[in-house]
Amino acid sequence: MQAIISDIHGNLEALKAVISKIDLLGISRIVCLGDIVGYGPNPVECIHLLKDCETIVTGDWDAAAVSTDDPCWSPFLLEQLRWVRDEIAGDHSAQQIIKSGCLAKLTSDVAFFHAMPRDFSDWIFPEDVFTPQKLDRIVEQSSSLAFCGHNHLAGVHFKTTRHFTTKQWNYRTFIEVGDDWFTPEGPCICSVGSVGQPRDSDPRASFVVLRKRQFRFVRVEYDHELTADKIRTNPRIRDVHADRLSQGR
């Protein structure tokens, strides 16, 4: 089995809780789909905790953190990015861990990427069921079973036969999927959700366990108030990144 995590965003309390749960499940293989750093107060500590991951995929925040060029982000996000850069600037080991990441890991059986198979700047959203060509293209560029992060939403796009003739893309949230193992019958793209900043109205950290071609969502409670307090006492991180944690948004 493998644990698939994503979008930690410097939230050390959430990451520790998730790793403890992964250990409790007896899983030793972890795939990280990127954005280890970002909005949270402990980017360096989170990087080092993930140094032994089986695979680290590079997220847009990770790439920007070790680049000398500013991405085309809002001033609000660039302000946060510069703080992250300052935090990791003196830690060569942390920088090397980030730089060791890959854009995607693609095999004939399963694919792992941050946002898209060939870049980390686009998005997959629930409403993409209404743009099936986009989802078809993602599968064509990766695998019939793909896992991504970036959108901070735990859910599944999957294709099923309709009226015994055509196949149609569907979407289910992690709530609709439940705690059971999900076994896709056709092409499937799983958004694993976020460890450090969920945006699906559930403040619990999110990750996925993969067993052959079955997977299930796992949600984990953590001390989000401790993380929020760290953010609020840091003058270089805006309070909005603390306020959203308790609401999962």
Residue pairs with C-beta under 8 A, 6 or more apart in sequence:
1 25
1 26
1 27
1 29
1 209
1 210
1 211
2 27
2 29
2 30
2 31
2 54
2 209
2 210
3 18
3 22
3 25
3 27
3 29
3 30
3 31
3 207
3 208
3 209
3 210
4 30
4 31
4 33
4 112
4 147
4 192
4 207
4 208
4 209
4 210
4 215
5 18
5 30
5 31
5 32
5 33
5 192
5 195
5 207
5 208
6 32
6 33
6 34
6 35
6 59
6 114
6 148
6 149
6 150
6 192
6 193
6 194
6 195
6 207
7 33
7 34
7 35
7 38
7 59
7 149
7 150
7 152
7 193
7 194
7 195
7 196
7 197
8 14
8 15
8 32
8 35
8 36
8 37
8 38
8 40
8 46
8 50
8 194
8 195
8 196
9 35
9 36
9 37
9 38
9 39
9 40
9 61
9 194
9 195
9 196
9 197
10 36
10 37
10 38
10 39
10 40
10 41
10 42
10 43
10 46
10 84
10 196
11 39
11 40
11 41
11 42
11 46
11 195
11 196
11 197
11 205
11 227
11 245
12 40
12 41
12 42
12 45
12 46
12 49
12 227
13 222
13 223
13 224
13 226
13 227
14 195
14 196
14 205
14 220
14 222
14 224
14 227
15 46
15 49
15 50
15 195
15 196
15 205
16 49
16 222
17 205
17 220
17 221
17 222
17 223
18 195
18 205
18 207
18 220
18 222
19 30
19 49
21 207
21 218
21 220
22 30
22 207
25 209
25 218
27 209
29 54
30 50
30 52
30 53
30 54
31 53
31 54
31 55
31 57
31 105
31 112
31 147
32 50
32 53
32 55
32 56
32 57
33 57
33 59
33 112
33 113
33 114
33 147
33 148
33 149
33 150
33 192
34 56
34 57
34 58
34 59
34 60
34 61
34 62
34 101
34 114
34 120
34 149
34 150
35 59
35 60
35 61
35 62
35 114
35 149
35 150
36 43
36 46
36 47
36 50
36 56
36 59
36 61
36 62
36 98
37 43
37 46
37 47
37 61
37 62
37 65
37 84
37 88
37 98
38 61
38 80
38 84
38 196
38 197
39 80
39 196
39 197
39 237
39 241
40 46
40 196
40 197
40 227
40 230
40 231
40 241
41 227
41 230
41 231
41 234
41 237
42 230
43 65
43 84
43 87
43 88
43 94
44 87
44 88
44 91
44 94
46 196
47 88
47 91
47 94
47 97
47 98
48 93
48 94
48 97
50 56
50 97
51 93
51 97
55 102
55 105
55 112
56 97
56 100
56 101
56 102
57 101
57 102
57 103
57 104
57 105
57 112
57 113
57 114
58 98
58 101
58 102
58 103
58 114
58 120
59 114
59 115
59 120
59 149
59 150
60 71
60 114
60 115
60 120
60 121
60 150
61 81
61 84
62 98
62 101
63 120
64 70
64 71
64 73
64 81
65 81
65 84
65 85
65 88
65 98
66 88
66 95
66 98
66 99
70 78
70 81
71 78
71 81
73 81
76 238
79 236
79 238
80 237
80 238
80 241
83 236
83 237
88 94
88 95
88 98
103 113
103 118
103 119
103 120
104 111
104 112
104 113
104 114
104 117
104 118
104 142
105 111
105 112
105 113
106 112
106 113
106 117
106 142
106 143
107 143
108 143
109 143
109 145
109 213
110 143
110 145
110 146
110 147
110 210
110 213
111 117
111 142
111 143
111 145
111 146
111 147
112 146
112 147
112 148
113 120
113 142
113 146
113 147
113 148
114 120
114 148
114 149
114 150
115 121
115 122
115 123
115 124
115 148
115 149
115 150
115 151
116 122
116 124
116 138
116 141
116 148
117 138
117 141
117 142
117 146
118 141
120 150
123 150
123 151
124 135
124 138
124 148
124 150
124 151
124 157
124 189
124 191
125 151
125 153
126 153
126 155
126 157
126 171
126 173
128 134
128 135
128 157
128 169
128 171
129 135
129 157
129 169
129 170
129 171
132 168
132 169
135 157
135 159
135 169
135 187
135 189
136 187
138 146
138 189
139 146
139 187
139 189
144 186
144 187
144 188
145 184
145 187
145 188
145 190
145 213
146 188
146 189
146 190
147 189
147 190
147 192
147 208
147 210
147 215
148 189
148 190
148 191
148 192
149 191
149 192
149 193
149 194
150 191
151 191
151 199
152 193
152 194
152 197
152 198
152 199
152 200
153 173
153 191
153 193
153 199
153 200
154 173
154 174
154 191
154 192
154 193
154 194
154 198
154 200
154 202
154 206
154 208
154 217
154 219
155 171
155 172
155 173
155 174
155 177
155 190
155 191
155 193
155 200
156 171
156 172
156 177
156 182
156 184
156 188
156 189
156 190
156 191
157 169
157 170
157 171
157 188
157 189
157 190
157 191
158 169
158 170
158 171
158 172
158 184
158 185
158 186
158 187
158 188
158 189
159 167
159 168
159 169
159 170
159 186
159 187
159 188
160 167
160 168
160 170
160 185
160 186
161 167
161 185
161 186
162 168
167 186
173 200
174 193
174 200
174 202
174 206
174 217
174 219
177 216
177 217
179 216
179 217
180 216
181 211
181 214
181 215
181 216
182 190
182 214
182 215
182 216
183 213
183 214
184 213
190 208
190 215
192 206
192 207
192 208
192 217
193 200
193 206
193 207
193 208
193 217
194 205
194 206
195 205
195 206
195 207
196 205
196 227
197 241
197 244
197 245
198 204
198 205
198 206
198 248
199 244
199 248
199 249
200 206
200 248
201 247
201 248
201 249
202 219
202 248
203 224
203 245
203 246
203 247
203 248
204 219
204 220
204 221
204 222
204 248
205 219
205 220
205 221
205 222
206 217
206 218
206 219
206 220
207 217
207 218
207 220
208 215
208 216
208 217
208 218
209 215
209 216
209 218
224 245
224 246
225 246
227 242
227 245
228 242
228 243
228 245
228 246
229 242
231 237
231 239
231 241
231 242
232 239
232 242
